[in-house]
Amino acid sequence: MNRKKVLDYISRIAMALALTFIGVVFIINAGFGLSFLWLVLVIFLVVMIIGGIFGIVLRKSDVKKSVIYLLAHTLILILIVKEPHFYTRSLGLITGLYILLNALIYFIDYQIARRDHLKGILTKLATSILYLLFSLSLIFFPLKSSVWIFVLSGIYLLIAGGIKLLEILSDIFKKHFNVTLSLPVVLGALIPVRIYNSFSKDSTLMDRAISDPKCSERAPLEVFIYLRDGFFESFGHVDLAFEGVIYSYGLHDPLKRRVFGSAGDGVLIKADREAFLENCLKSGKTIILDFKLYPSDDELKTIRERIDALMENAVPWICEAKKQELKGEKMDVQDYISDVYRDTHCELYKFKRGLFKTYFVFTTNCVGLADYLIRNSEIDLLNITGIVTPGNYLNFLYQLYSKGDTIVKDLTILKK
């Protein structure tokens, strides 16, 4: 074993042990967690204030915006230093509101599952109620309940550290172990935004980009993760291509959306790989990460069987542009799915029943379909939140790609 490999193992073991140690400390002494986070927050704010002052003096950024940020950071720093209860109450309130949002998500998921006659609806309802009770205790009794934030954080860190240790031991002893713990939802959701910004600013990364999908080598299985500026678009999207055919699942029927545009009829796009990617890239604002996977023959057979089972439950659907085409009219409808149909003449489907009948952005989403079709012994993302974001999947696939000896053999960047 070479020196570089030994150093890599040592650094990974140190990180895993650090996560495990902090997790144990948080569980045993949550008060330490409160103090530790307070110190981290104070250091962060001091650094931001100093950076803001230098930015204003050197005029390296928008002065007006820098002054606003500087005042905001200074005010928060004064409050958490002078008023300890402000820090604890704010922590409880912010976490409580976040958990309340999760309670709402699980309740909507329960309602969708009940309407679509899916299994496990009582579990979804019970989860929603538990989240609701926990969130209310944090919001109304932050001083007493905030200790649980660090107990739960400790459990998460303990699991993460244990999984990392098992990964390292499996690498050392050449044993198979490929389970990755999903990141917390907020962190996972922000990954596509961060990567999009870094790609947009780094010309060396863009020099690697391929503008013509036909020049991108095909693999038996490809997972595409789309990065784009915008609100909902910034959270990313996941599609897959199998043997040259794209399968894209989403909330593509503009007339069948509800819950503020977050839920509605699930629509499956089945299109030619090159034509579909050309359509996605034509605006010039989208960056596509193309992860190339090489499953075994048995795994390829399993994917074919899953696609066949999926299509048995699918029924053809006609978008507005195709309705115009069938009438001999000009296809001039302006919505996403009509634009895709005009460029690709793709096949469109909805589902008669089952898990994918209704699309819900937080649970039964594009990641859910991709994971259903390709999950195997290597594609095994452990998800303890019930919500997997495109950012989580991106992070997971990139970790497999970085190892160099997994099913993910290559990564290509596509950008006009």
C-alpha positions in Angstrom: 0.0 0.0 0.0 1.5 3.3 -1.1 2.0 6.3 1.2 -0.7 8.4 -0.4 -3.3 5.6 0.2 -2.2 5.3 3.8 -2.6 9.0 4.4 -6.0 8.9 2.8 -7.1 6.1 5.1 -5.8 7.9 8.1 -7.6 11.2 7.3 -10.9 9.3 6.6 -10.6 7.3 9.8 -9.9 10.5 11.7 -13.0 12.2 10.2 -15.2 9.1 11.0 -13.9 9.0 14.6 -14.5 12.7 15.0 -18.1 12.4 13.8 -18.6 9.5 16.1 -17.1 11.3 19.1 -19.1 14.5 18.6 -22.3 12.4 18.1 -21.7 10.6 21.5 -20.9 13.9 23.2 -24.1 15.5 21.8 -26.2 12.5 23.1 -24.6 12.4 26.5 -24.3 16.1 27.1 -26.6 18.1 24.9 -25.7 21.3 26.8 -22.2 21.0 25.3 -23.9 20.9 21.9 -25.6 24.2 22.7 -22.4 25.8 23.8 -20.4 24.4 20.9 -22.9 25.6 18.3 -22.9 29.1 20.0 -19.1 29.3 19.7 -19.2 28.2 16.1 -21.9 30.8 15.3 -19.9 33.6 17.1 -16.7 32.8 15.2 -18.7 32.6 11.9 -20.3 36.0 12.5 -16.9 37.6 13.5 -15.3 36.3 10.3 -18.3 37.6 8.2 -18.1 41.0 9.9 -14.3 41.3 9.3 -14.8 40.1 5.7 -17.6 42.7 5.2 -15.4 45.5 6.5 -12.6 44.6 4.1 -15.1 44.3 1.2 -16.4 47.8 1.9 -12.9 49.4 2.4 -11.4 47.7 -0.7 -14.7 48.1 -2.7 -14.6 44.5 -3.9 -18.3 44.0 -3.7 -21.6 46.0 -3.9 -21.1 48.6 -1.1 -24.8 49.0 -0.3 -25.4 45.2 -0.1 -22.2 44.8 2.0 -23.3 47.5 4.5 -26.7 45.8 4.9 -25.1 42.4 5.5 -22.5 43.9 7.9 -25.2 45.6 10.0 -27.3 42.4 10.1 -24.3 40.2 11.1 -23.3 42.7 13.8 -26.9 42.9 15.2 -27.1 39.1 15.4 -23.7 38.9 17.1 -24.6 41.5 19.7 -27.9 39.7 20.5 -26.5 36.2 20.9 -23.6 37.5 23.0 -25.6 39.9 25.2 -28.8 37.9 25.4 -28.1 34.1 25.8 -31.9 33.3 25.9 -32.2 34.9 22.4 -29.8 32.3 21.0 -31.6 29.4 22.6 -35.1 30.6 21.8 -34.1 31.4 18.2 -32.6 28.0 17.8 -35.7 26.3 19.1 -38.0 28.5 17.0 -36.1 28.0 13.7 -35.7 24.3 14.2 -39.4 24.0 15.3 -40.6 25.8 12.1 -38.4 23.6 10.0 -39.8 20.4 11.7 -43.3 21.9 11.3 -42.7 22.1 7.6 -41.7 18.5 7.6 -44.9 17.6 9.4 -46.9 19.4 6.7 -45.0 17.5 4.0 -45.7 14.2 5.5 -49.3 15.0 6.0 -49.7 16.0 2.3 -47.8 12.8 1.5 -50.3 10.9 3.6 -53.3 12.5 1.8 -51.8 11.6 -1.6 -51.1 8.0 -0.5 -54.6 7.7 0.9 -56.2 9.0 -2.3 -54.1 6.7 -4.5 -54.7 3.7 -2.2 -51.1 3.1 -1.4 -49.7 1.0 1.4 -48.2 2.4 4.6 -50.6 5.4 5.0 -50.8 5.0 8.8 -47.0 5.2 9.1 -47.1 8.5 7.1 -49.9 9.8 9.3 -48.1 8.8 12.5 -44.9 10.4 11.3 -46.7 13.6 10.5 -48.3 13.7 14.0 -44.9 13.0 15.7 -43.2 15.8 13.7 -46.1 18.2 14.6 -45.9 17.5 18.3 -42.1 17.8 18.3 -42.2 21.1 16.3 -44.9 22.6 18.7 -42.8 21.7 21.7 -39.8 23.5 20.2 -41.8 26.5 19.2 -43.6 27.0 22.5 -41.1 25.6 24.9 -37.7 26.3 23.2 -35.6 26.4 26.5 -36.8 22.9 27.6 -37.0 21.2 24.2 -33.9 22.5 22.4 -31.8 19.8 24.1 -33.5 17.3 21.8 -32.1 19.0 18.8 -28.6 17.9 19.8 -29.7 14.4 20.9 -31.1 13.8 17.4 -28.1 15.5 15.8 -25.8 13.2 17.9 -27.7 10.1 16.7 -27.3 11.2 13.1 -23.6 11.9 13.5 -23.1 8.6 15.3 -24.7 6.7 12.4 -22.7 8.8 9.8 -19.4 8.0 11.6 -20.2 4.3 11.9 -21.1 4.1 8.2 -17.8 5.9 7.3 -15.8 3.5 9.4 -17.5 0.5 7.8 -16.7 2.0 4.3 -13.0 2.4 5.2 -12.7 -1.2 6.7 -14.4 -2.6 3.6 -11.9 -0.7 1.4 -8.9 -2.0 3.4 -10.1 -5.6 3.5 -11.6 -5.5 -0.1 -15.0 -6.3 1.1 -18.2 -4.9 -0.4 -20.0 -2.2 1.6 -21.5 0.7 -0.3 -24.2 2.4 1.8 -24.1 6.2 2.0 -26.2 8.2 4.5 -28.3 10.9 2.9 -27.5 14.5 4.0 -30.1 16.5 5.9 -32.7 17.8 3.6 -31.6 21.5 3.8 -28.0 20.7 3.0 -28.9 18.2 0.2 -31.2 20.8 -1.4 -28.4 23.4 -1.5 -25.8 21.2 -3.2 -27.1 21.9 -6.8 -27.1 25.6 -6.1 -23.5 25.6 -4.8 -22.2 23.4 -7.7 -24.1 25.5 -10.3 -22.5 28.7 -9.0 -19.0 27.1 -8.8 -19.3 25.8 -12.4 -20.6 29.2 -13.7 -17.6 31.0 -12.1 -14.8 28.5 -13.0 -13.8 28.7 -16.6 -11.5 25.6 -16.3 -14.5 23.5 -15.4 -16.5 24.8 -18.3 -13.6 24.1 -20.7 -14.3 20.4 -20.0 -18.0 20.8 -21.0 -19.4 19.2 -24.1 -21.9 21.3 -26.0 -23.1 18.5 -28.4 -24.7 15.5 -26.7 -23.9 13.4 -29.7 -20.2 13.8 -28.8 -20.8 12.5 -25.4 -20.0 8.8 -25.2 -23.0 6.6 -24.3 -23.0 4.2 -21.4 -25.5 1.4 -20.9 -27.0 3.5 -18.0 -26.7 7.2 -17.5 -28.0 9.4 -14.7 -28.4 13.1 -15.6 -28.6 15.8 -12.9 -29.6 19.2 -14.1 -28.3 22.4 -12.6 -30.0 25.7 -13.4 -30.4 29.1 -11.9 -33.9 29.9 -10.6 -36.2 29.1 -7.7 -37.5 25.5 -8.0 -35.1 24.8 -10.8 -32.1 25.6 -8.5 -32.8 22.4 -6.5 -31.9 20.3 -9.4 -33.6 17.5 -11.4 -32.7 13.9 -12.1 -33.4 11.8 -15.3 -31.9 8.6 -16.5 -31.1 7.2 -19.9 -31.1 3.4 -20.4 -29.8 2.0 -23.7 -30.2 5.4 -25.5 -33.7 6.2 -24.2 -34.3 9.0 -21.7 -36.9 8.4 -18.9 -37.9 11.7 -17.3 -40.5 11.9 -14.6 -42.0 15.1 -13.3 -44.9 17.4 -12.7 -45.3 18.0 -16.5 -49.1 18.5 -16.9 -49.6 22.3 -16.2 -53.4 21.7 -15.9 -53.1 19.1 -13.2 -51.1 20.9 -10.5 -52.1 21.6 -6.9 -50.7 22.3 -3.4 -49.0 25.5 -4.8 -47.6 23.7 -7.7 -45.8 21.1 -5.7 -48.0 18.1 -6.5 -50.1 16.8 -9.4 -50.4 14.0 -12.0 -47.0 12.3 -12.5 -46.0 12.4 -16.2 -43.3 10.1 -17.7 -41.4 11.4 -20.7 -39.8 8.7 -22.9 -37.5 10.2 -25.5 -34.5 9.8 -27.7 -31.4 10.6 -25.6 -29.7 13.1 -28.0 -32.9 15.0 -29.0 -34.0 15.3 -25.3 -30.6 16.6 -24.1 -30.5 19.1 -27.0 -33.8 20.5 -25.9 -32.6 20.8 -22.3 -29.4 22.6 -23.3 -30.8 25.0 -25.9 -31.4 27.9 -23.5 -27.7 27.9 -22.6 -28.6 28.3 -18.9 -28.6 24.6 -17.9 -25.6 22.5 -16.9 -26.0 18.8 -17.0 -23.9 16.3 -15.0 -23.9 13.0 -16.9 -22.9 10.1 -14.6 -22.1 7.0 -16.7 -22.9 3.7 -15.0 -21.9 0.2 -16.2 -24.0 -2.4 -14.4 -23.5 -6.1 -14.7 -25.5 -8.2 -17.2 -27.8 -9.4 -14.4 -28.3 -5.8 -13.2 -29.1 -4.7 -16.7 -31.7 -7.5 -16.9 -33.3 -6.3 -13.6 -33.5 -2.7 -14.9 -35.3 -3.9 -18.1 -37.8 -5.9 -15.9 -38.4 -2.8 -13.7 -39.0 -0.6 -16.8 -41.4 -3.2 -18.2 -43.3 -3.4 -14.9 -43.4 0.4 -14.8 -44.8 0.7 -18.4 -47.4 -1.9 -17.8 -49.0 0.6 -15.4 -48.6 3.5 -17.8 -51.2 4.9 -20.1 -50.4 7.3 -23.1 -51.1 10.9 -22.5 -51.5 13.8 -25.0 -50.1 17.2 -24.2 -51.5 20.4 -25.7 -48.9 20.7 -28.5 -49.7 17.1 -29.7 -53.5 18.0 -29.6 -52.7 20.9 -32.0 -50.6 18.6 -34.2 -53.3 16.0 -34.4 -55.7 18.8 -35.5 -53.3 19.9 -38.2 -52.7 23.2 -36.4 -49.5 25.0 -35.6 -47.9 23.8 -32.3 -47.6 27.2 -30.6 -48.6 26.3 -27.0 -46.1 27.8 -24.5 -45.4 25.3 -21.7 -42.5 23.0 -20.8 -44.0 19.7 -22.0 -45.2 21.1 -25.3 -41.8 22.6 -26.0 -40.2 19.2 -25.3 -42.7 17.4 -27.6 -42.1 19.9 -30.4 -38.4 19.3 -30.3 -38.3 15.5 -29.7 -41.8 14.0 -30.5 -41.4 12.1 -27.3 -43.8 9.5 -25.9 -45.8 10.8 -22.8 -47.5 8.7 -20.1 -49.4 9.0 -16.9 -50.0 6.1 -14.4 -53.2 4.3 -13.7 -52.3 3.5 -10.1 -49.4 3.0 -7.7 -46.6 5.0 -6.3 -45.9 7.2 -9.3 -49.6 8.1 -10.1 -49.1 11.4 -8.2 -45.9 13.4 -8.2 -45.0 15.2 -5.0 -41.9 17.3 -5.1 -40.7 16.3 -1.6 -41.3 12.5 -1.7 -42.5 10.9 -4.9 -40.3 12.9 -7.2 -37.8 12.5 -10.1 -35.2 11.0 -7.7 -37.8 8.4 -6.5 -38.3 7.1 -10.0 -34.6 6.9 -10.8 -33.8 5.2 -7.5 -36.7 2.7 -8.1 -35.4 1.7 -11.5 -31.6 1.4 -10.8 -31.2 0.6 -7.1 -28.9 -2.3 -6.6 -26.1 -3.5 -4.2 -23.9 -0.5 -5.2 -26.6 2.1 -5.7 -27.8 2.0 -2.1 -28.5 5.4 -0.6 -29.6 5.1 3.1 -32.2 7.7 3.7 -33.4 8.3 7.2 -35.5 11.4 6.5 -37.8 9.9 3.9 -37.0 12.8 1.6 -34.2 12.4 -1.0 -33.3 15.5 -3.0 -31.5 15.7 -6.3 -28.6 17.2 -4.3 -28.4 14.2 -2.1 -28.4 11.9 -5.2 -25.7 14.1 -6.8 -23.5 13.8 -3.7 -24.0 10.1 -3.5 -23.2 9.4 -7.2 -20.1 11.7 -7.0 -18.8 9.8 -4.0 -19.2 6.5 -6.0 -17.4 8.1 -9.0 -14.6 9.4 -6.8 -13.8 5.9 -5.4 -12.8 4.8 -8.9 -13.8 1.2 -8.6 -17.6 1.3 -8.5 -20.4 1.1 -11.0 -20.1 4.8 -11.7 -17.1 4.9 -14.2 -17.2 8.4 -15.7 -18.7 11.9 -15.4 -19.3 14.3 -18.3 -20.4 17.9 -18.1 -22.8 19.1 -20.8 -23.4 22.8 -21.4 -24.1 24.9 -24.5 
